[in-house]
Amino acid sequence: MGLVASATASCSGLLGRRRSPPPPPPTPTQPSKDPEPDLVRVFRRFDADGDGRISASEMRESCGCTAAEAEEMIAAADRDGDGFISLDELRALLEDRDQSDALLAAFAEYDEDGDGVITAEELRRALRRLGLGGEEMTVERCAEIIAAVDGDGDGVISFDEFKAMMETNLPA
């Protein structure tokens, strides 16, 4: 069979015909690396009337929720107070969710036992794992650090206190 293919290739050259190159192999469809088109597609799905904003009634119809639930969802994302969700507000909501997920993961690194709070001992072990503080990072020193951010005075750092601490230390 290899001889036949070789002869065919040789003969086609003699007859003045060239074989066209084989078509390139099909490339698998890959999901978009840029989330923007997906975000726009989702936004358009909710924006039934195409006016560039999602209303509570559109949210209610799309999600199958009550009017009160739709109003609550709109209020949670509506940053400019116009009573609608714009594409920019939807984008910001998703970015906030991503940041919140990252904060939850960071909090979990400190909250070793998963009880929802960071104790002085958990803080000490986490800081040592990260190579911060060295030998001078005692439980007593960690308790002082906790006291500085412990808004409710219970001696531990809750997720809300951790989040507030991280937000005040993040560059704007």
GROMACS elastic network, one bead per residue, 0.5 to 0.9 nm:
[ bonds ]
;  ai    aj funct       b0    kb
    1     4     6  0.50911   500
    1     5     6  0.63805   500
    1     6     6  0.86010   500
    2     5     6  0.51735   500
    2     6     6  0.61134   500
    2     7     6  0.85602   500
    3     6     6  0.50413   500
    3     7     6  0.60411   500
    3     8     6  0.85054   500
    4     7     6  0.50723   500
    4     8     6  0.60303   500
    4     9     6  0.85510   500
    5     8     6  0.51093   500
    5     9     6  0.62050   500
    5    10     6  0.86409   500
    6     9     6  0.51966   500
    6    10     6  0.62574   500
    6    11     6  0.86564   500
    7    10     6  0.50224   500
    7    11     6  0.60088   500
    7    12     6  0.84800   500
    8    11     6  0.51020   500
    8    12     6  0.60452   500
    8    13     6  0.86255   500
    9    12     6  0.53585   500
    9    13     6  0.65306   500
    9    14     6  0.89702   500
    9    18     6  0.80073   500
    9    19     6  0.73084   500
   10    13     6  0.53157   500
   10    14     6  0.65384   500
   10    15     6  0.89398   500
   11    15     6  0.61857   500
   11    16     6  0.86470   500
   11    17     6  0.85405   500
   12    15     6  0.51166   500
   12    16     6  0.63312   500
   12    17     6  0.50590   500
   12    18     6  0.58785   500
   12    19     6  0.71101   500
   13    16     6  0.52534   500
   13    17     6  0.56070   500
   13    18     6  0.57504   500
   13    19     6  0.81956   500
   14    17     6  0.74472   500
   15    18     6  0.84744   500
   18    21     6  0.89440   500
   19    22     6  0.85671   500
   20    23     6  0.85748   500
   21    24     6  0.86037   500
   22    25     6  0.85914   500
   23    26     6  0.85183   500
   24    27     6  0.84325   500
   26    29     6  0.89990   500
   27    30     6  0.85947   500
   30    33     6  0.83445   500
   31    34     6  0.87496   500
   32    35     6  0.66070   500
   32    36     6  0.87631   500
   32    37     6  0.77220   500
   32    38     6  0.78198   500
   33    36     6  0.89091   500
   34    37     6  0.68476   500
   34    38     6  0.79749   500
   35    38     6  0.53103   500
   35    39     6  0.60362   500
   35    40     6  0.86502   500
   36    40     6  0.60647   500
   36    41     6  0.84841   500
   36    91     6  0.86858   500
   37    40     6  0.50655   500
   37    41     6  0.60884   500
   37    42     6  0.86223   500
   38    42     6  0.61539   500
   38    43     6  0.84789   500
   39    42     6  0.51661   500
   39    43     6  0.60548   500
   39    44     6  0.85750   500
   39    87     6  0.81905   500
   39    90     6  0.82461   500
   39    91     6  0.74328   500
   40    44     6  0.60688   500
   40    45     6  0.85620   500
   40    87     6  0.73753   500
   41    44     6  0.51965   500
   41    45     6  0.62960   500
   41    46     6  0.89733   500
   42    45     6  0.50767   500
   42    46     6  0.66362   500
   42    47     6  0.86986   500
   43    46     6  0.53754   500
   43    47     6  0.60609   500
   43    52     6  0.85428   500
   43    53     6  0.83732   500
   43    54     6  0.78450   500
   43    86     6  0.84636   500
   43    87     6  0.65855   500
   43    90     6  0.77252   500
   44    48     6  0.68087   500
   44    49     6  0.88907   500
   44    50     6  0.69102   500
   44    52     6  0.80148   500
   44    53     6  0.89202   500
   44    54     6  0.87763   500
   45    48     6  0.63297   500
   45    62     6  0.79820   500
   46    49     6  0.87831   500
   46    50     6  0.89199   500
   46    53     6  0.87057   500
   46    54     6  0.63138   500
   46    55     6  0.86891   500
   46    58     6  0.62047   500
   46    59     6  0.64219   500
   46    61     6  0.85614   500
   46    62     6  0.60620   500
   46    63     6  0.87521   500
   47    50     6  0.53378   500
   47    51     6  0.69736   500
   47    52     6  0.66512   500
   47    53     6  0.60586   500
   47    55     6  0.76323   500
   47    58     6  0.65253   500
   47    59     6  0.82710   500
   48    51     6  0.81265   500
   48    54     6  0.79309   500
   48    58     6  0.64225   500
   48    62     6  0.86005   500
   49    52     6  0.82582   500
   49    53     6  0.87467   500
   49    54     6  0.87388   500
   49    58     6  0.83139   500
   50    53     6  0.74917   500
   50    54     6  0.87494   500
   51    54     6  0.80755   500
   52    85     6  0.86795   500
   52    86     6  0.64763   500
   52    87     6  0.72822   500
   53    84     6  0.58756   500
   53    85     6  0.53852   500
   53    87     6  0.70182   500
   54    57     6  0.82384   500
   54    58     6  0.61259   500
   54    59     6  0.67335   500
   54    74     6  0.81046   500
   54    83     6  0.88915   500
   54    84     6  0.54073   500
   54    86     6  0.65099   500
   54    87     6  0.85753   500
   55    58     6  0.51621   500
   55    59     6  0.61884   500
   55    60     6  0.85700   500
   55    70     6  0.85529   500
   55    71     6  0.85778   500
   55    74     6  0.73396   500
   55    83     6  0.71433   500
   55    84     6  0.50187   500
   55    85     6  0.67842   500
   56    60     6  0.60177   500
   56    61     6  0.86038   500
   56    67     6  0.71330   500
   56    68     6  0.88361   500
   56    69     6  0.87874   500
   56    70     6  0.51370   500
   56    71     6  0.54282   500
   56    72     6  0.86432   500
   56    73     6  0.79853   500
   56    74     6  0.62348   500
   56    83     6  0.79422   500
   56    84     6  0.71746   500
   56    85     6  0.88359   500
   57    61     6  0.61846   500
   57    62     6  0.85298   500
   57    67     6  0.71864   500
   57    70     6  0.71895   500
   57    71     6  0.84598   500
   58    61     6  0.51773   500
   58    62     6  0.60172   500
   58    63     6  0.84231   500
   58    70     6  0.84999   500
   59    62     6  0.51446   500
   59    63     6  0.58715   500
   59    64     6  0.78878   500
   59    65     6  0.78584   500
   59    67     6  0.87415   500
   59    70     6  0.56737   500
   59    71     6  0.84003   500
   59    73     6  0.80903   500
   59    74     6  0.79030   500
   60    63     6  0.53895   500
   60    64     6  0.53466   500
   60    65     6  0.50566   500
   60    66     6  0.62212   500
   60    67     6  0.61292   500
   60    68     6  0.89197   500
   60    69     6  0.77461   500
   60    70     6  0.52486   500
   60    71     6  0.84888   500
   61    64     6  0.52553   500
   61    65     6  0.72635   500
   61    66     6  0.89947   500
   62    65     6  0.81577   500
   63    66     6  0.89108   500
   63    70     6  0.82458   500
   64    70     6  0.89843   500
   65    68     6  0.81562   500
   65    69     6  0.60738   500
   65    70     6  0.63915   500
   66    69     6  0.51626   500
   66    70     6  0.62115   500
   66    71     6  0.86379   500
   67    70     6  0.50680   500
   67    71     6  0.61574   500
   67    72     6  0.85968   500
   68    71     6  0.51199   500
   68    72     6  0.62035   500
   68    73     6  0.87297   500
   69    72     6  0.50167   500
   69    73     6  0.62452   500
   69    74     6  0.86700   500
   70    73     6  0.51158   500
   70    74     6  0.62083   500
   70    75     6  0.85633   500
   71    74     6  0.51246   500
   71    75     6  0.60669   500
   71    76     6  0.85997   500
   71    83     6  0.84400   500
   72    75     6  0.50712   500
   72    76     6  0.61766   500
   72    77     6  0.89014   500
   73    76     6  0.51432   500
   73    77     6  0.66142   500
   73    78     6  0.85791   500
   74    77     6  0.54335   500
   74    78     6  0.57606   500
   74    83     6  0.67804   500
   74    84     6  0.62369   500
   74    85     6  0.62832   500
   75    78     6  0.51379   500
   75    79     6  0.80401   500
   75    81     6  0.78899   500
   75    83     6  0.69529   500
   75    84     6  0.80509   500
   75    85     6  0.85526   500
   76    79     6  0.80194   500
   76    93     6  0.86305   500
   77    84     6  0.83886   500
   77    85     6  0.63889   500
   77    86     6  0.89205   500
   77    89     6  0.61825   500
   77    90     6  0.68131   500
   77    92     6  0.81935   500
   77    93     6  0.61240   500
   78    81     6  0.56401   500
   78    82     6  0.70638   500
   78    83     6  0.63953   500
   78    84     6  0.60659   500
   78    85     6  0.54174   500
   78    86     6  0.78565   500
   78    89     6  0.64508   500
   78    90     6  0.85775   500
   79    82     6  0.81160   500
   79    85     6  0.81606   500
   79    89     6  0.65591   500
   80    83     6  0.81220   500
   80    84     6  0.86461   500
   80    85     6  0.89184   500
   80    89     6  0.84955   500
   81    84     6  0.76533   500
   82    85     6  0.82460   500
   85    88     6  0.80527   500
   85    89     6  0.58014   500
   85    90     6  0.64832   500
   86    89     6  0.50667   500
   86    90     6  0.62415   500
   86    91     6  0.86052   500
   87    90     6  0.50852   500
   87    91     6  0.61734   500
   87    92     6  0.86315   500
   88    91     6  0.50010   500
   88    92     6  0.61335   500
   88    93     6  0.85532   500
   89    92     6  0.50105   500
   89    93     6  0.60846   500
   89    94     6  0.86762   500
   90    93     6  0.50242   500
   90    94     6  0.63445   500
   90    95     6  0.86815   500
   91    94     6  0.52446   500
   91    95     6  0.62432   500
   91    96     6  0.86392   500
   92    96     6  0.60484   500
   92    97     6  0.85409   500
   93    96     6  0.51070   500
   93    97     6  0.62642   500
   93    98     6  0.87570   500
   94    98     6  0.62681   500
   94    99     6  0.86983   500
   95    98     6  0.50167   500
   95    99     6  0.62527   500
   95   100     6  0.85496   500
   96    99     6  0.50717   500
   96   100     6  0.60734   500
   96   101     6  0.85709   500
   97   101     6  0.61138   500
   97   102     6  0.86203   500
   98   101     6  0.50738   500
   98   102     6  0.62925   500
   98   103     6  0.86890   500
   99   102     6  0.50411   500
   99   103     6  0.61873   500
   99   104     6  0.86122   500
  100   103     6  0.50021   500
  100   104     6  0.61328   500
  100   105     6  0.86197   500
  100   163     6  0.84449   500
  101   104     6  0.50776   500
  101   105     6  0.62827   500
  101   106     6  0.86965   500
  102   105     6  0.51082   500
  102   106     6  0.62298   500
  102   107     6  0.85765   500
  103   106     6  0.50030   500
  103   107     6  0.59852   500
  103   108     6  0.84898   500
  103   159     6  0.86462   500
  103   162     6  0.83805   500
  103   163     6  0.68597   500
  103   166     6  0.82694   500
  104   107     6  0.50076   500
  104   108     6  0.61145   500
  104   109     6  0.87601   500
  104   159     6  0.76839   500
  104   163     6  0.86694   500
  105   108     6  0.50873   500
  105   109     6  0.65281   500
  106   109     6  0.52098   500
  106   110     6  0.70079   500
  106   111     6  0.89231   500
  107   110     6  0.54012   500
  107   111     6  0.61240   500
  107   116     6  0.87197   500
  107   117     6  0.86300   500
  107   118     6  0.80628   500
  107   159     6  0.68543   500
  107   162     6  0.72057   500
  107   163     6  0.85442   500
  108   112     6  0.66453   500
  108   113     6  0.87670   500
  108   114     6  0.69093   500
  108   116     6  0.83366   500
  108   118     6  0.89344   500
  109   112     6  0.64294   500
  109   126     6  0.72311   500
  110   113     6  0.88782   500
  110   114     6  0.89846   500
  110   117     6  0.86396   500
  110   118     6  0.62151   500
  110   119     6  0.86432   500
  110   122     6  0.60071   500
  110   123     6  0.60316   500
  110   125     6  0.81561   500
  110   126     6  0.56260   500
  110   127     6  0.85042   500
  111   114     6  0.53965   500
  111   115     6  0.70179   500
  111   116     6  0.66804   500
  111   117     6  0.60395   500
  111   118     6  0.50060   500
  111   119     6  0.76926   500
  111   122     6  0.64207   500
  111   123     6  0.80195   500
  111   126     6  0.87525   500
  112   115     6  0.80883   500
  112   118     6  0.79598   500
  112   122     6  0.64834   500
  112   126     6  0.85799   500
  113   116     6  0.82457   500
  113   117     6  0.87997   500
  113   118     6  0.89426   500
  113   122     6  0.85826   500
  114   117     6  0.75327   500
  114   118     6  0.88831   500
  115   118     6  0.82500   500
  116   157     6  0.85906   500
  116   158     6  0.63272   500
  116   159     6  0.68195   500
  117   156     6  0.59906   500
  117   157     6  0.53284   500
  117   159     6  0.67207   500
  118   121     6  0.81426   500
  118   122     6  0.59613   500
  118   123     6  0.64214   500
  118   146     6  0.85429   500
  118   156     6  0.55184   500
  118   158     6  0.65949   500
  118   159     6  0.83949   500
  118   162     6  0.87931   500
  119   122     6  0.51452   500
  119   123     6  0.61485   500
  119   124     6  0.85956   500
  119   142     6  0.84904   500
  119   143     6  0.79042   500
  119   146     6  0.79396   500
  119   155     6  0.74029   500
  119   156     6  0.50251   500
  119   157     6  0.67846   500
  120   123     6  0.50585   500
  120   124     6  0.61370   500
  120   125     6  0.87182   500
  120   138     6  0.87872   500
  120   139     6  0.56213   500
  120   140     6  0.75614   500
  120   141     6  0.82930   500
  120   142     6  0.50651   500
  120   143     6  0.50590   500
  120   144     6  0.85755   500
  120   145     6  0.83513   500
  120   146     6  0.68928   500
  120   155     6  0.81704   500
  120   156     6  0.70974   500
  120   157     6  0.88151   500
  121   124     6  0.50364   500
  121   125     6  0.62536   500
  121   126     6  0.85704   500
  121   138     6  0.84759   500
  121   139     6  0.56786   500
  121   140     6  0.89892   500
  121   142     6  0.74023   500
  121   143     6  0.83458   500
  122   125     6  0.52326   500
  122   126     6  0.60783   500
  122   127     6  0.85456   500
  122   139     6  0.89464   500
  122   142     6  0.89909   500
  123   126     6  0.51357   500
  123   127     6  0.60553   500
  123   128     6  0.85393   500
  123   139     6  0.81691   500
  123   142     6  0.63948   500
  123   143     6  0.86658   500
  123   146     6  0.85435   500
  124   127     6  0.52712   500
  124   128     6  0.62233   500
  124   129     6  0.86546   500
  124   133     6  0.85614   500
  124   137     6  0.63039   500
  124   138     6  0.66001   500
  124   139     6  0.60918   500
  124   141     6  0.85113   500
  124   142     6  0.60552   500
  125   128     6  0.51476   500
  125   129     6  0.61438   500
  125   130     6  0.86513   500
  126   129     6  0.50121   500
  126   130     6  0.62349   500
  126   131     6  0.86091   500
  126   132     6  0.85917   500
  127   130     6  0.50509   500
  127   131     6  0.61795   500
  127   132     6  0.50075   500
  127   133     6  0.65374   500
  127   134     6  0.82232   500
  127   137     6  0.78828   500
  128   132     6  0.55423   500
  128   133     6  0.65864   500
  128   134     6  0.63023   500
  128   135     6  0.83208   500
  128   137     6  0.77693   500
  129   132     6  0.75790   500
  130   133     6  0.88507   500
  131   134     6  0.65754   500
  132   137     6  0.80986   500
  133   136     6  0.60917   500
  133   137     6  0.50297   500
  133   138     6  0.87870   500
  134   137     6  0.59093   500
  135   138     6  0.71186   500
  136   141     6  0.79364   500
  137   140     6  0.80710   500
  137   141     6  0.59652   500
  137   142     6  0.67246   500
  138   141     6  0.51201   500
  138   142     6  0.62499   500
  138   143     6  0.85899   500
  139   143     6  0.61021   500
  139   144     6  0.86924   500
  140   143     6  0.50187   500
  140   144     6  0.64494   500
  140   145     6  0.88471   500
  141   144     6  0.50876   500
  141   145     6  0.64386   500
  141   146     6  0.87444   500
  142   146     6  0.61504   500
  142   147     6  0.85413   500
  143   147     6  0.60806   500
  143   148     6  0.87045   500
  143   155     6  0.73794   500
  143   156     6  0.82441   500
  144   147     6  0.50226   500
  144   148     6  0.64148   500
  145   148     6  0.52611   500
  145   149     6  0.70151   500
  145   150     6  0.87069   500
  146   149     6  0.54835   500
  146   150     6  0.57127   500
  146   155     6  0.67730   500
  146   156     6  0.63060   500
  146   157     6  0.63517   500
  147   151     6  0.80816   500
  147   153     6  0.71875   500
  147   154     6  0.88046   500
  147   155     6  0.64908   500
  147   156     6  0.78552   500
  147   157     6  0.85820   500
  148   151     6  0.81482   500
  149   153     6  0.89365   500
  149   156     6  0.89894   500
  149   157     6  0.72457   500
  149   161     6  0.65071   500
  149   162     6  0.77735   500
  149   164     6  0.84099   500
  149   165     6  0.66021   500
  150   153     6  0.53891   500
  150   154     6  0.70146   500
  150   155     6  0.65671   500
  150   156     6  0.64899   500
  150   157     6  0.58139   500
  150   158     6  0.80110   500
  150   161     6  0.65031   500
  150   162     6  0.88198   500
  151   154     6  0.81800   500
  151   157     6  0.84201   500
  151   161     6  0.66759   500
  152   155     6  0.82506   500
  152   156     6  0.89697   500
  152   161     6  0.88100   500
  153   156     6  0.77721   500
  154   157     6  0.81685   500
  157   160     6  0.80260   500
  157   161     6  0.57712   500
  157   162     6  0.61628   500
  158   161     6  0.51880   500
  158   162     6  0.61226   500
  158   163     6  0.85588   500
  159   163     6  0.59828   500
  159   164     6  0.85084   500
  160   163     6  0.50429   500
  160   164     6  0.61460   500
  160   165     6  0.85468   500
  161   164     6  0.50850   500
  161   165     6  0.60868   500
  161   166     6  0.85994   500
  162   165     6  0.50571   500
  162   166     6  0.61494   500
  162   167     6  0.85854   500
  163   166     6  0.51219   500
  163   167     6  0.60763   500
  163   168     6  0.86207   500
  164   167     6  0.51492   500
  164   168     6  0.62355   500
  164   169     6  0.87133   500
  165   168     6  0.53679   500
  165   169     6  0.64343   500
  165   170     6  0.88284   500
  166   169     6  0.51769   500
  166   170     6  0.60962   500
  167   170     6  0.52184   500
  167   171     6  0.83480   500
  168   171     6  0.81186   500
